[in-house]
Amino acid sequence: MSALKNKVCLVTGAGSGIGTATAVALAAEGAVTVLVGRRRGLLEEVAATIAEAGGSAHVEPASVDDPAQVAALVAGVRERVGPVDVLVNVAGVSSRARNARWLSDEDWDHVVRVNLSGVFALTRAVLPDMLDRGAGTVITVSSIAAVRPGLLSGPAYGAAKAGVVNFMHYLNATYRGEGIRATAILPGEVDTPILDNRPKPPSAQERATMLLPEDVAATVLLAASLPQRAVVEELLINPTHQRDLSGDLEAARWAGAPEEQ
């Protein structure tokens, strides 16, 4: 029997990309998946795909950067589905401007709210139930930008992704004796819709060399399904082929600059 059979797994950013692939992979292992995202229509499409394959999925639209919505979300899931066994933080956003000179306060705040504060709010909300039961897993999809920052990811995204890695290590340091385990997954380039927001969106040929969402989902599945005695604290996954990024970096240097520049 799968270690995830009937486990309640809440996945944010489940409407596309890594979130979708992760929810499908968890459901295939018998997990009860809770699909969280801003757009109900996309979540319902994913839920239909899971149901057609014989899996279980519940659609729960919410914005992870709103602490009140997060608290209501987790309370509602507890009542309708059960307490969360596995939290998978996938939801993320990036800014158009990647040069600190041109990044606005609003963009900085938005990126940090979604990528870092949202992870904190969700973890805080599910933690009491996990501690009560003496078991729980928190997995956060960070980014290679956490350890290799630069123009490709931008200052806000890299800082937020580094922050969630630190937070996952905090959880292990603080709660591992009470049955909580936390994992930070740091992918390199993944062919997902978020790439369309880059100053120079990658071409189809460039995307063909990248990781696929299913590759990252496989690492989530590994961390979630290991016996409770084992924890993957941090996992870095990269494309085997490392492409030339010089054009991407130059575009990122000037995106968002005033016209007179």
Beta strands, then each sheet from edge to edge (+ up, - down):
strand 1: 8-12
strand 2: 32-37
strand 3: 56-61
strand 4: 86-89
strand 5: 136-141
strand 6: 180-187
strand 7: 234-237
sheet 1: 3+ 2+ 1+ 4+ 5+ 6+ 7+
end
